[in-house]
Amino acid sequence: MSISPIHVIGGGLAGSEAAWQVAQAGVPVVLHEMRPVRGTDAHQTDRLAELVCSNSFRADDWESSAVGLLHAEMRRCGSLILAAGDAHQVPAGGALAVDRDGFAAAVTARIEAHPLVTIAREEVAGLPPADWDSVVVATGPLTSPALSEAILALTGEGELSFFDAIAPIVLADSIDMDVAWRQSRYDKEGPGGDAAAYINCPMTKDQYEAFVDALLAGPKAEFKAWEHVPYFDGCLPIEVMAERGRETLRHGPMKPVGLTNAHKPEEKAWAVVQLRQDNALGTLWNMVGFQTKLKHGAQTEVFRTIPGLEKAVFARLGGLHRNTFLNSPKLLDASLRLKADPRLRFAGQITGVEGYVESAAVGLLAGRFAAGERLGRPCAAPPSTTALGALLGHITGGHLDGGKGSFQPMNINYGLLPAIAPPKRADDGRRLGSKEKGRAKKRLVGERALADIAAWLGGADVLEAAE
Ligand SMILES: Cc1cc2nc3c(=O)[nH]c(=O)nc-3n(C[C@H](O)[C@H](O)[C@H](O)COP(=O)(O)OP(=O)(O)OC[C@H]3O[C@@H](n4cnc5c(N)ncnc54)[C@H](O)[C@@H]3O)c2cc1C
């Protein structure tokens, strides 16, 4: 008996992962991606799973980081996004960062080659036709206006939009390495063994103060009526951070701790601007945390006051973009289906998670839920003790309703996972200090999550599906 296909709309991080999971479960899938027929404000290619800004999947250590734990769980679930990320990583200290072109090309090739996937390059410009009985909507923060309007009409909920700001990229050979130096914070080694993954540009107190003044005075991109929605704190433009207080940047993206100026080891920098490698060739470097809504002319002028970047050539300047997401705790059921029309499932950033990894994680879950339903073997939600379960819990029920606009996009974090009591003593009987207890607690949360995800997967500790 032939199995009718599941339709996935949107071939970004979430849609690519969802389509992969559906196909790997043995169910045919049609993946509808509007690029290159219709573009978005941020995507630049026709590739699936294009990364629109940073090239980082963030920390990769399951013992000390919630997103690292999510990576580990996704690998165990046969995630295509993690497999392609691992295969195309570039040095980034303790983070998993990828060569964006190689990564997206690999995801596209794997999906194109899958015998159960059909790719339709078209915009779904309204609600899907009635004969699509199982659909995953993964159209992301830049969902096309026609589809957004149709969803809005169906849900009756106000669409929430705000600007995400993208960070500038600098050509490596335009950075003055007689001033800047290579080092990872606290010399932390990354997965590839590199402890000098970042380029650091030091600032004195006077230079920092002048820089903050220039940020505050520089012309900003104009506001539109629908911009009056609060920024998500994880992606604040630097000038908005500077407006919050003159020291804010020095305690955020420009913090100088854990770094020693290789040219002047005796001089402690007042602030440091970090750049992270953005492509495998090492020719492009991303200004870490430097999302901005400064006008392009002002960006060039202000960022060239940073020591080491006086002659910087910018491959891309920062900019601003829309974010679209549902009030998911109210609208979606526990398996990500729209209560008002359960044939529609949602996945990715449109569900109110934030970030590449989280979006792909929700795509992974939506794909498994949809495939299980189609095969008559419903897939239970992962336990709330896992990062996958915690993320799902946040978007489908964990959030306490604080009225309109109170549900905000969120990265995975330990606060979403149930607490666990830390040990009081080390294995040798010594009493643990508070930092050691904190580290031990994270490790225990990680161990519990990995055991629980293995049980959820039916005892298979590691799935090789994406290998
Ligand atoms: C400007 C900007 C900067 C960002 N920077 C970062 C960052 O640095 N780090 C980070 O982790 N996250 C960042 N994000 C968030 C990032 O977009 C998401 O984390 C991630 O890409 C979301 O995955 P997704 O699959 O939900 O959406 P996307 O990856 O955007 O994929 C959605 C896909 O749906 C397609 N589509 C849209 N409408 C339709 C339609 N009607 N029919 C068919 N196809 C359609 C789009 O073309 C796109 O390919 C940024 C977002 C923006 C907008």
The ligand as an SDF file (V2000), in Angstrom:
LIG
                    3D

 53 58  0  0  0  0  0  0  0  0999 V2000
   18.4160   38.6070    9.8890 C   0  0  0  0  0  0  0  0  0  0  0  0
   18.4370   37.4230   10.7620 C   0  0  0  0  0  0  0  0  0  0  0  0
   19.5920   37.0980   11.4520 C   0  0  0  0  0  0  0  0  0  0  0  0
   19.6420   35.9530   12.2480 C   0  0  0  0  0  0  0  0  0  0  0  0
   20.7940   35.6240   12.8810 N   0  0  0  0  0  0  0  0  0  0  0  0
   20.8860   34.4620   13.5620 C   0  0  0  0  0  0  0  0  0  0  0  0
   22.1180   34.0270   14.1280 C   0  0  0  0  0  0  0  0  0  0  0  0
   23.1200   34.6980   14.0140 O   0  0  0  0  0  0  0  0  0  0  0  0
   22.1580   32.8510   14.8060 N   0  0  0  0  0  0  0  0  0  0  0  0
   21.0550   32.0770   14.9320 C   0  0  0  0  0  0  0  0  0  0  0  0
   21.1710   30.9980   15.5480 O   0  0  0  0  0  0  0  0  0  0  0  0
   19.8710   32.4620   14.4160 N   0  0  0  0  0  0  0  0  0  0  0  0
   19.7640   33.6290   13.7270 C   0  0  0  0  0  0  0  0  0  0  0  0
   18.5740   34.0480   13.1840 N   0  0  0  0  0  0  0  0  0  0  0  0
   17.4410   33.2490   13.3740 C   0  0  0  0  0  0  0  0  0  0  0  0
   17.4510   32.2310   12.2400 C   0  0  0  0  0  0  0  0  0  0  0  0
   16.7610   32.7050   11.1340 O   0  0  0  0  0  0  0  0  0  0  0  0
   16.7860   31.0250   12.6970 C   0  0  0  0  0  0  0  0  0  0  0  0
   17.4480   30.5790   13.8390 O   0  0  0  0  0  0  0  0  0  0  0  0
   16.7210   29.8940   11.7040 C   0  0  0  0  0  0  0  0  0  0  0  0
   17.1440   30.1980   10.4110 O   0  0  0  0  0  0  0  0  0  0  0  0
   15.2790   29.5510   11.6880 C   0  0  0  0  0  0  0  0  0  0  0  0
   15.1130   28.3690   11.0110 O   0  0  0  0  0  0  0  0  0  0  0  0
   13.7410   28.1330   10.3010 P   0  0  0  0  0  0  0  0  0  0  0  0
   13.8790   26.8700    9.5440 O   0  0  0  0  0  0  0  0  0  0  0  0
   12.6350   28.2820   11.2500 O   0  0  0  0  0  0  0  0  0  0  0  0
   13.6270   29.3460    9.2570 O   0  0  0  0  0  0  0  0  0  0  0  0
   14.5500   29.6200    7.9730 P   0  0  0  0  0  0  0  0  0  0  0  0
   15.8680   29.0180    8.1430 O   0  0  0  0  0  0  0  0  0  0  0  0
   14.4350   31.0800    7.7010 O   0  0  0  0  0  0  0  0  0  0  0  0
   13.7980   28.8250    6.8260 O   0  0  0  0  0  0  0  0  0  0  0  0
   12.5060   29.1800    6.3690 C   0  0  0  0  0  0  0  0  0  0  0  0
   12.4330   28.8450    4.8970 C   0  0  0  0  0  0  0  0  0  0  0  0
   11.0780   28.9840    4.4540 O   0  0  0  0  0  0  0  0  0  0  0  0
   11.0590   29.5960    3.1700 C   0  0  0  0  0  0  0  0  0  0  0  0
    9.7200   30.1820    3.0180 N   0  0  0  0  0  0  0  0  0  0  0  0
    9.1970   31.2470    3.6690 C   0  0  0  0  0  0  0  0  0  0  0  0
    7.8980   31.4240    3.3070 N   0  0  0  0  0  0  0  0  0  0  0  0
    7.6120   30.4570    2.4010 C   0  0  0  0  0  0  0  0  0  0  0  0
    6.4430   30.1050    1.6790 C   0  0  0  0  0  0  0  0  0  0  0  0
    5.3060   30.7800    1.8090 N   0  0  0  0  0  0  0  0  0  0  0  0
    6.4850   29.0540    0.8210 N   0  0  0  0  0  0  0  0  0  0  0  0
    7.6440   28.3280    0.6750 C   0  0  0  0  0  0  0  0  0  0  0  0
    8.7930   28.6070    1.3380 N   0  0  0  0  0  0  0  0  0  0  0  0
    8.7670   29.6620    2.2070 C   0  0  0  0  0  0  0  0  0  0  0  0
   12.2210   30.5630    3.2250 C   0  0  0  0  0  0  0  0  0  0  0  0
   12.6910   30.8570    1.9240 O   0  0  0  0  0  0  0  0  0  0  0  0
   13.2590   29.7810    4.0320 C   0  0  0  0  0  0  0  0  0  0  0  0
   14.0980   29.0120    3.2280 O   0  0  0  0  0  0  0  0  0  0  0  0
   18.4920   35.1640   12.3860 C   0  0  0  0  0  0  0  0  0  0  0  0
   17.3260   35.5050   11.6930 C   0  0  0  0  0  0  0  0  0  0  0  0
   17.2940   36.6180   10.8940 C   0  0  0  0  0  0  0  0  0  0  0  0
   16.0400   36.9400   10.1610 C   0  0  0  0  0  0  0  0  0  0  0  0
  1  2  1  0
  2  3  1  0
  2 52  2  0
  3  4  2  0
  4  5  1  0
  4 50  1  0
  5  6  2  0
  6  7  1  0
  6 13  1  0
  7  8  2  0
  7  9  1  0
  9 10  1  0
 10 11  2  0
 10 12  1  0
 12 13  2  0
 13 14  1  0
 14 15  1  0
 14 50  1  0
 15 16  1  0
 16 17  1  0
 16 18  1  0
 18 19  1  0
 18 20  1  0
 20 21  1  0
 20 22  1  0
 22 23  1  0
 23 24  1  0
 24 25  2  0
 24 26  1  0
 24 27  1  0
 27 28  1  0
 28 29  2  0
 28 30  1  0
 28 31  1  0
 31 32  1  0
 32 33  1  0
 33 34  1  0
 33 48  1  0
 34 35  1  0
 35 36  1  0
 35 46  1  0
 36 37  1  0
 36 45  1  0
 37 38  2  0
 38 39  1  0
 39 40  1  0
 39 45  2  0
 40 41  1  0
 40 42  2  0
 42 43  1  0
 43 44  2  0
 44 45  1  0
 46 47  1  0
 46 48  1  0
 48 49  1  0
 50 51  2  0
 51 52  1  0
 52 53  1  0
M  END
$$$$
